[in-house]
């Protein structure tokens, strides 16, 4: 194993209100122990890789086990042809994803693997279009600028809004916001505020459906937290980056190499069937061997976690096991990637959120930002376009969804109406966590009844204003910190957007209305 690295600073970025959660103090590494503690991390997505890196940097003996052929989890990619990579879809790396970006800085200190996207317009089927470009970044002026420029808000609409209900968005603090709003669904919450219908679709439904759920099945607290993360809690929330190239090249191969350099062992294509807890530690069973461990990180998706816990009766206690069994997945989603014989118009945005176009939720033109897709365009004169459909029915016909998405693409981007599909790849999956109304109090946390067993992933309750990929990365660091504390080893600092409203005046107004 190489010497312990000097960790790159975790920069909060341009927002001076970002908050640091200092790590628990302790020894710098496990070198003071008779032998390094052995940790097995089950799952090689963002959360599992983050936990594995954080533990290996402190000198633990780490084995990461991933069932798929490569790392990545729900951000994985694979070869569809020698010059074509398929993934599970476009992801935005927002500037305030501080902990995810801290992980990436370990392999790219200047984050040169990422490329900025200037805007992500939102288009409604009635022709209304909104943009985030050119509005102020500092809260609450960013919201004011968006509203004043919006085509979906009028002065009459603003007068009809319910200010008492709306003020809840201006004083988000976790976990208090969940105590106040988790029992309400996002759709009802927005109706109570009195947003005009088109504004609800554009300004909120696009965000709520990024959880792969219809707003009626999403906790209002999750929506309010999202609003805080991207609007009122951060001056960085309206801009994001994307990987410059395919995910395996830019993200997972470098992180795999980092883990190896840190002395960790990465086993891909390996499934864990069950885990036994004994007096001396854990035995992790795979198809070919038994791995012994002093600590285990479970960083799988919902179904994988439910199955593994059900097949491992010595883990946890009955109450914890019942909470794991009660976890639910969001409805299915479909990602279609089309390699076309002609380009999209040059003025098209790299990413377009859509609302009201039947099943179509967004369109990405990959050759506007991804090097591999740019090469396809240069070699063929064509384009690489990706289409997403969220919150599909449980019993869904993939071919019908693909046909609908393709038809909507030709409507939204008429220059592609006659485009021929040279190659196509599709992913239909149902493995994202569902954050249903009333579920927060029962959501499992990073820690478990067993101090040597921890959870990580975006399904885990983290009492910070984080979501999606950032929740996964934050939970990975938090899981590692919990285990490191067991051996009195120093943990890793965490960052988040401020965990309160930015405006004292608006906070007071929100608390008066709540009281």
C-alpha positions in Angstrom: 0.0 0.0 0.0 1.3 3.4 -0.8 1.8 6.1 1.9 -1.3 7.9 3.1 -2.0 10.8 0.7 -2.2 14.4 1.6 -5.9 15.0 1.1 -6.9 17.8 -1.2 -8.8 20.6 0.5 -12.6 20.4 0.3 -13.4 23.8 -1.1 -16.9 25.1 -0.4 -16.7 27.1 -3.6 -17.9 30.6 -4.2 -20.7 30.4 -1.6 -19.4 31.9 1.7 -22.5 30.5 3.5 -21.6 26.9 3.0 -21.2 25.1 6.3 -18.5 22.7 7.4 -19.1 19.8 9.7 -15.6 19.1 11.2 -14.6 15.5 11.5 -14.4 13.9 14.8 -10.7 14.1 16.0 -8.5 11.1 16.3 -5.3 9.5 15.2 -4.3 10.2 11.6 -4.5 6.5 10.6 -4.8 2.9 11.8 -1.0 2.5 12.0 -1.1 2.5 15.8 -3.1 -0.7 15.9 -1.6 -4.2 15.9 -3.2 -4.8 12.5 -5.3 -2.6 10.2 -9.1 -3.2 10.7 -10.7 -5.1 7.8 -13.7 -3.5 6.2 -15.9 -5.0 3.4 -17.9 -2.5 1.4 -20.8 -4.1 -0.5 -21.8 -2.0 -3.5 -19.6 0.0 -5.9 -21.7 3.1 -6.7 -21.0 6.6 -5.5 -21.8 5.8 -1.8 -19.7 2.6 -1.7 -16.7 4.0 -3.5 -16.8 7.1 -1.3 -16.8 5.0 1.8 -14.1 2.7 0.5 -11.8 5.6 -0.4 -12.4 7.3 3.0 -11.6 4.1 4.9 -8.6 3.2 2.8 -7.1 6.7 3.2 -7.0 6.1 6.9 -5.1 2.8 6.5 -7.9 0.3 6.9 -7.8 -2.9 4.9 -10.7 -2.5 2.5 -12.4 -4.9 0.1 -15.0 -3.4 -2.2 -17.4 -6.0 -3.7 -19.6 -5.0 -6.6 -22.0 -7.3 -8.5 -21.7 -5.5 -11.8 -18.7 -5.9 -14.1 -17.6 -2.4 -13.3 -18.0 0.3 -10.7 -20.6 3.0 -11.0 -23.9 1.8 -9.5 -26.7 3.9 -11.0 -24.0 6.0 -12.6 -22.3 3.2 -14.4 -21.5 3.0 -18.1 -20.7 0.2 -20.5 -19.6 -0.3 -24.1 -22.4 -0.6 -26.6 -19.9 -0.7 -29.5 -16.3 0.2 -29.9 -17.1 3.9 -30.3 -20.3 4.1 -28.2 -21.0 4.0 -24.5 -24.3 3.5 -22.8 -25.2 4.7 -19.4 -28.3 4.9 -17.2 -28.7 8.6 -18.1 -27.6 12.1 -17.9 -26.6 13.4 -14.4 -25.9 17.1 -13.4 -23.0 17.7 -11.1 -24.1 20.8 -9.3 -21.6 23.2 -7.8 -22.9 22.7 -4.3 -22.4 18.9 -4.4 -19.4 19.6 -2.1 -18.8 16.1 -0.8 -19.2 14.4 -4.2 -16.8 16.9 -5.7 -14.4 16.3 -2.8 -14.3 12.6 -3.8 -13.7 13.6 -7.5 -10.9 16.0 -6.5 -9.0 13.0 -5.2 -8.4 11.9 -8.8 -8.7 15.3 -10.5 -7.7 18.2 -8.1 -8.9 20.9 -10.5 -12.0 18.9 -11.5 -10.8 19.0 -15.1 -12.9 15.9 -15.8 -16.0 18.2 -15.6 -17.4 20.7 -18.2 -19.8 23.5 -17.2 -23.3 23.8 -18.7 -24.4 27.4 -19.0 -28.2 26.8 -18.8 -30.9 24.2 -18.7 -34.1 25.6 -20.1 -37.5 24.2 -19.2 -40.2 23.8 -21.9 -43.9 23.2 -21.3 -46.1 21.6 -24.0 -48.0 24.9 -24.3 -44.8 26.5 -25.7 -43.9 28.3 -22.4 -40.1 28.2 -21.9 -38.1 29.2 -18.8 -34.4 29.7 -18.4 -32.0 30.0 -15.5 -29.3 31.9 -17.5 -28.7 35.5 -16.5 -30.6 35.6 -13.3 -28.9 36.6 -10.0 -27.3 33.7 -8.1 -27.6 35.0 -4.5 -30.7 34.0 -2.6 -33.4 35.2 -2.4 -32.7 37.4 -5.4 -32.2 34.4 -7.6 -35.9 33.4 -6.9 -37.0 37.0 -7.4 -35.2 37.3 -10.7 -36.6 34.0 -11.9 -40.2 35.0 -10.9 -40.0 38.5 -12.4 -38.7 37.2 -15.7 -41.0 34.1 -15.7 -43.6 33.7 -18.4 -45.7 31.5 -16.1 -46.1 34.0 -13.3 -48.2 37.1 -13.5 -48.9 39.8 -10.9 -52.4 38.3 -10.7 -50.9 34.9 -10.0 -48.7 36.3 -7.3 -51.7 38.0 -5.6 -53.6 34.7 -5.5 -50.7 32.8 -3.8 -50.9 31.8 -0.2 -48.0 33.5 1.5 -48.4 31.6 4.8 -47.9 28.3 3.0 -45.2 29.6 0.7 -43.0 30.9 3.6 -42.3 27.2 4.5 -39.9 27.2 1.5 -37.9 30.1 3.0 -36.9 28.5 6.3 -35.8 24.9 5.5 -33.8 23.2 8.2 -33.2 19.5 8.4 -34.7 17.5 10.1 -37.2 20.1 11.3 -38.7 20.6 7.8 -39.4 16.8 7.6 -41.3 17.0 11.0 -43.4 19.8 9.5 -44.0 18.7 5.9 -43.2 15.0 5.5 -46.8 13.9 6.0 -47.9 16.0 3.0 -47.4 15.1 -0.6 -45.5 17.5 -2.9 -48.5 18.0 -5.3 -50.9 19.0 -2.4 -48.2 21.3 -0.9 -47.8 23.2 -4.2 -51.6 23.5 -4.7 -51.9 24.9 -1.1 -49.3 27.5 -1.9 -51.3 28.5 -5.0 -48.7 28.3 -7.7 -50.2 28.6 -11.2 -50.4 25.3 -12.9 -47.8 26.0 -15.6 -45.4 27.3 -13.0 -45.9 24.2 -10.9 -45.0 22.0 -13.9 -42.0 24.0 -14.9 -40.4 25.2 -11.7 -41.2 22.2 -9.4 -42.4 19.1 -11.3 -39.1 18.9 -13.2 -37.2 18.8 -9.9 -39.6 16.5 -8.1 -39.5 14.0 -11.0 -35.7 13.9 -10.7 -36.6 11.6 -7.8 -38.3 9.3 -10.4 -41.7 9.8 -8.7 -44.9 11.7 -9.5 -45.3 14.7 -7.1 -48.4 13.1 -5.6 -46.2 10.2 -4.3 -43.3 12.4 -3.1 -42.9 13.9 0.3 -43.4 17.7 0.4 -40.4 17.9 2.7 -38.2 16.4 -0.1 -39.5 19.0 -2.5 -38.9 21.9 0.0 -35.4 20.5 0.6 -34.7 20.5 -3.1 -35.9 24.1 -3.4 -33.6 25.0 -0.6 -30.6 23.2 -2.1 -31.0 24.6 -5.6 -32.5 28.1 -4.9 -32.7 29.5 -1.4 -29.9 27.7 0.4 -27.0 28.3 -2.1 -25.7 30.8 -4.5 -24.4 27.9 -6.6 -27.5 25.9 -7.1 -28.5 27.1 -10.5 -25.4 26.0 -12.4 -23.9 22.6 -12.9 -21.1 20.7 -14.6 -21.2 17.4 -16.6 -18.4 14.8 -17.2 -16.4 15.6 -20.3 -16.5 12.1 -21.5 -18.2 8.8 -20.8 -18.6 7.9 -17.1 -16.2 4.9 -17.1 -13.4 7.0 -18.6 -13.9 10.2 -16.6 -15.1 8.8 -13.3 -14.9 5.1 -12.5 -11.6 4.0 -14.0 -9.7 6.8 -12.2 -11.5 6.0 -8.9 -10.8 2.3 -9.4 -7.1 3.1 -9.8 -7.1 5.3 -6.7 -8.6 2.5 -4.6 -5.9 0.1 -5.8 -3.2 2.7 -5.1 -4.6 3.1 -1.6 -4.2 -0.7 -1.1 -7.9 -1.5 -1.4 -9.1 -4.6 -3.2 -11.8 -4.1 -5.7 -13.9 -7.1 -6.8 -16.3 -6.5 -9.6 -18.7 -9.1 -11.0 -19.1 -10.5 -7.5 -22.4 -10.9 -5.7 -22.8 -11.1 -2.0 -25.3 -13.8 -1.0 -25.4 -13.3 2.8 -23.5 -11.9 5.7 -23.1 -13.6 9.1 -22.4 -11.7 12.3 -20.3 -13.6 14.9 -18.5 -12.7 18.1 -15.3 -12.1 16.2 -16.7 -10.1 13.3 -18.5 -10.7 10.0 -18.3 -13.4 7.4 -19.3 -12.1 3.9 -20.4 -14.9 1.6 -19.9 -14.7 -2.2 -20.3 -17.4 -4.7 -16.7 -18.5 -4.5 -15.4 -17.5 -1.0 -16.0 -16.2 2.4 -14.5 -12.8 3.4 -13.8 -12.0 7.0 -14.3 -8.4 8.2 -14.3 -6.3 11.4 -16.7 -3.9 9.8 -19.2 -3.9 6.9 -20.6 -1.0 4.8 -23.8 -1.9 3.0 -24.0 0.5 0.0 -26.5 -1.3 -2.3 -29.7 -0.2 -3.9 -33.1 -0.7 -2.2 -33.8 -4.2 -3.6 -30.3 -5.4 -3.0 -30.4 -4.2 0.6 -33.7 -5.8 1.3 -32.6 -9.1 -0.1 -29.3 -9.1 1.6 -30.7 -8.3 5.0 -33.5 -10.8 4.6 -30.9 -13.5 3.8 -28.7 -12.5 6.7 -30.7 -13.2 9.8 -27.9 -12.3 12.3 -27.7 -8.7 11.1 -29.3 -5.9 13.2 -32.3 -6.3 15.4 -36.0 -6.9 14.5 -37.0 -3.2 14.5 -34.1 -2.3 12.1 -34.8 -5.3 9.9 -38.4 -4.3 9.6 -37.5 -0.8 8.5 -35.2 -2.2 5.8 -38.0 -4.6 4.6 -40.4 -1.6 4.4 -38.2 0.4 1.9 -39.8 1.0 -1.4 -38.6 1.7 -4.9 -39.9 4.5 -7.1 -41.8 3.6 -10.3 -39.8 2.5 -13.3 -38.0 4.9 -15.6 -36.6 4.5 -19.1 -33.5 6.0 -20.7 -33.2 5.9 -24.5 -30.0 6.9 -26.2 -30.2 7.4 -30.0 -27.2 7.8 -32.4 -28.8 9.8 -35.3 -27.6 10.5 -38.8 -28.1 14.3 -38.6 -27.3 16.9 -35.9 -29.7 18.8 -33.6 -29.9 22.5 -34.4 -26.8 24.3 -33.1 -28.8 26.6 -30.8 -30.2 23.6 -28.8 -29.4 23.4 -25.1 -27.3 20.5 -23.9 -30.1 19.6 -21.5 -33.8 20.5 -21.8 -36.4 19.7 -19.1 -39.9 19.1 -20.5 -43.3 19.0 -19.1 -46.6 17.9 -20.6 -45.1 16.0 -23.5 -46.8 12.7 -22.5 -44.0 10.5 -21.3 -41.0 12.7 -22.1 -39.3 14.3 -19.1 -36.1 15.6 -20.7 -33.8 15.6 -23.7 -30.0 15.7 -23.7 -27.9 16.4 -26.7 -24.7 14.6 -25.7 -22.5 15.8 -28.6 -22.8 19.3 -27.2 -20.7 18.3 -24.1 -19.4 14.8 -24.2 -16.2 14.0 -26.1 -17.1 10.5 -27.3 -20.4 11.8 -28.7 -18.6 14.8 -30.3 -16.4 12.3 -32.1 -19.5 10.5 -33.4 -20.8 13.9 -34.7 -17.5 14.7 -36.3 -17.2 11.3 -38.0 -20.8 10.9 -39.1 -22.4 14.3 -39.3 -25.0 13.1 -36.9 -25.9 13.6 -33.2 -26.3 11.6 -30.0 -29.5 12.3 -28.2 -30.8 10.9 -24.9 -34.4 10.8 -23.8 -35.8 10.2 -20.3 -39.2 9.0 -19.0 -39.8 8.9 -15.3 -42.6 7.6 -13.1 -43.8 5.0 -15.6 -46.5 2.5 -14.7 -45.3 -0.7 -13.0 -46.4 -2.8 -16.0 -45.0 -0.9 -18.9 -44.2 -1.9 -22.5 -40.7 -0.7 -23.3 -41.2 -0.6 -27.0 -44.3 1.6 -26.6 -42.4 4.0 -24.3 -39.5 4.2 -26.8 -41.9 4.9 -29.7 -43.6 7.7 -27.6 -40.3 9.3 -26.6 -39.0 9.2 -30.2 -42.2 10.8 -31.5 -42.0 13.5 -28.9 -38.4 14.2 -29.7 -39.3 14.8 -33.4 -42.0 17.2 -32.2 -39.8 19.2 -29.8 -36.8 19.2 -32.1 -38.4 19.3 -35.6 -35.0 19.3 -37.3 -34.8 15.7 -36.2 -38.2 14.7 -37.6 -36.6 12.9 -40.6 -33.5 11.7 -38.7 -32.6 8.0 -39.1 -31.5 6.1 -36.0 -28.2 4.5 -36.7 -27.9 2.9 -33.3 -30.0 2.8 -30.2 -29.7 1.6 -26.6 -32.4 1.5 -23.9 -32.4 1.0 -20.1 -35.7 0.2 -18.3 -35.1 0.0 -14.6 -36.9 0.3 -11.2 -34.3 0.6 -8.5 -34.4 4.2 -7.2 -35.6 4.8 -3.6 -39.1 6.2 -3.1 -39.4 9.1 -0.6 -43.1 8.8 -0.1 -45.1 11.1 2.3 -44.7 10.0 5.9 -41.6 7.8 5.3 -38.8 10.0 6.7 -39.2 9.0 10.4 -38.8 5.3 9.5 -36.0 5.7 7.0 -32.9 3.9 8.0 -29.9 6.0 9.0 -26.2 5.5 8.4 -25.7 3.9 11.8 -27.4 0.6 12.8 -27.9 -1.3 16.0 -24.5 -2.8 15.4 -21.7 -0.2 15.6 -19.6 -2.2 13.1 -22.4 -2.3 10.5 -23.3 0.9 8.6 -25.4 1.9 5.6 -24.6 4.3 2.7 -26.5 5.4 -0.3 -29.1 7.9 -1.4 -31.8 5.7 0.3 -30.3 6.5 3.7 -31.6 9.3 6.0 -29.0 12.0 6.3 -30.0 15.0 8.5 -28.4 17.6 6.2 -29.8 19.5 3.1 -28.4 17.0 0.6 -30.1 15.0 -2.2 -29.5 12.6 -5.0 -25.8 12.0 -5.8 -24.7 14.4 -3.1 -26.7 12.4 -0.5 -25.0 9.2 -1.7 -21.5 10.8 -1.4 -22.3 12.4 2.0 -23.6 9.1 3.3 -20.5 7.3 2.2 -18.2 9.7 4.1 -20.6 9.6 7.1 -20.5 5.8 7.1 -16.7 5.8 7.0 -16.5 8.4 9.8 -18.8 6.2 12.0 -16.5 3.2 11.6 -13.3 5.3 12.0 -14.6 6.7 15.2 -14.9 3.1 16.5 -11.1 2.9 16.3 -10.6 6.5 17.4 -9.2 7.4 13.9 -9.8 10.9 12.6 -12.7 11.1 10.2 -13.3 13.4 7.1 -14.8 16.9 7.1 -18.2 17.3 5.5 -19.7 20.3 3.8 -23.2 21.3 3.0 -25.3 24.3 2.0 -26.5 26.2 5.0 -29.1 24.3 7.0 -31.3 27.3 7.5 -33.0 30.0 5.5 -30.5 32.6 4.2 -32.7 35.7 4.9 -33.4 36.5 8.6 -36.6 38.4 7.5 -37.9 35.5 5.6 -37.0 33.1 8.4 -39.0 35.2 10.9 -42.0 35.3 8.5 -41.9 31.6 8.0 -41.8 30.9 11.8 -44.6 33.4 12.4 -46.8 31.6 9.9 -45.9 28.2 11.2 -46.7 29.3 14.8 
